[in-house]
Amino acid sequence: MDEWKLEIKKVTNGYILKGQFGNSDNISEMIIEENNIDNPKLEAMKDVLFEVMEYFGIIYSKHNKQNIIINIEEKK
C-alpha cells in the first residue's frame, strides 16, 4: 500500500507544502505566497487547496459527474 503524506506549514506571507511532488521519490518543498492584490489570504488558500487536490489525484474533469470546485465568492 502506498502512503502519501503532505505537510502544510503556515508562514508569515503564505504557506510551505512539503511532499513528494510529481513522479519523484525525493521530498521537496513548494512555496505558495500571499501576493495577489485583491485578497492575498484567500487567493493563497485557494492555491493551497488546489495543490492538495492535485497531490492526492483529485483533478477536475468536465467528463466527471461530480467534481470538487474551489472558488472565491463575493457577496453582492
PyMOL commands that set and color helices and strands:
alter all, ss='L'
color gray80, all
select helices_A, chain A and resi 40-55
alter helices_A, ss='H'
color red, helices_A
select strands_A, chain A and resi 7-11+14-19+28-33
alter strands_A, ss='S'
color yellow, strands_A
deselect
rebuild
show_as cartoon
